[in-house]
Amino acid sequence: MRKPTPAAARRAIVHPLAVRATHWINAFAMTCMVMSGWAIYNASPLFGFRFPAWATVGGWLGGSIAWHFAAMWLLCANALLYLGYGLATRHFRRHFLPLSARAALRDAGLALRLRLPHRPGAYNAVQRLMYVAVLLLGVLVVASGLAIWKPVQLWWLAGLFGGFDTARRVHFLAMAGIVGFVAVHLALVVAVPSTLLPMFTGRARRGHHGEAEA
């Protein structure tokens, strides 16, 4: 058996395959959901604006609805796989907890001063708070989406949102929150580009004290 080279020995798995696979499937499905959702919105705007045609998919209302539902099933199946993995391996407990408002404010201040340390595979307090928030927004967007899809059959769910029209607004705002999360997520990738490659390879170099680094 060949002994690992020193360079290989310094590399550690920071993102398991299950996390990477569900991340990229989620990115694809969410893009389809958002762009088709914007097209559906344009057919009956809630507010005084429309989304440009280049930011939508489907071509027409029926086509956009087909895209939306196809992406919805992919997104839900992927979310269930991620949820099962996170609970079975204690991924959520290790990476998303504990949550602390004081720690989040401290790390936000460090980030604004460009002094926030980063280790691939380890989430700071701001990231933990954002990931938990986006997971909760995901639950809200699914619940409100079901209320819009089946307002008669799921009358009790639509009632919880205050009716069909309110459920549409909640659905739109929850999705806007998710889009905001994605925008911040991409901005952080641009600010720290070394975080991107490990999301493909799963590996990053180990530091002198055994900590993973970009």
ABEGO torsion letter per residue (X at the ends): XBBBBAAAAABBBABBAAAAAAAAAAAAAAAAAAAAAAAAAAABBABABBBBAAABBGGBAAAAAAAAAAAAAAAAAAAAAAAAAAAAAGAAAAAAOBBBAAAAAAAAAAAAAGABBBBBGBBBAAAAAAAAAAAAAAAAAAAAAAAAABAAAAAAAAAAAGEAAAAAAAAAAAAAAAAAAAAAAAAAAAABAAAAAAAAAGBBBBBAAGBBBX
